[in-house]
Amino acid sequence: MDLKPFQIPAVRPEAVDVPLPQLVAEAKALALREAYRHRPEPFEAEFAQLACDCPDACSCAADYPGFAEWIAAREAANRQVRKALKGAL
C-alpha cells in the first residue's frame, strides 16, 4: 500500500473488534463508576434534620437586620475597585 505523508491507513476490523464479554464488563464498570460518582453524602439526611431539630441554632435574615444591604454595598465597592483596576491596566 502506497500512502502519501498526510494519509492514514484504514483501520482493520479485527483491530477494533472487542469480544462481547469484555464489552459487557467495561459497560458494567462504567455504570458502577457513574453510580458511585453520583451517590449522596453519607450524612446528608442527618445534617438536614439538624435544622428541624434545633431551630434556635439556625438563623434567618430577620436575625441580622441590614446584613443584605451591607453585602450589597460590599459587592458594589468590589465591582468599582475591579473596574478601576481593569482600566488602569
PyMOL commands that set and color helices and strands:
alter all, ss='L'
color gray80, all
select helices_A, chain A and resi 13-16+20-37+44-53+55-57+61-63+67-88
alter helices_A, ss='H'
color red, helices_A
deselect
rebuild
show_as cartoon
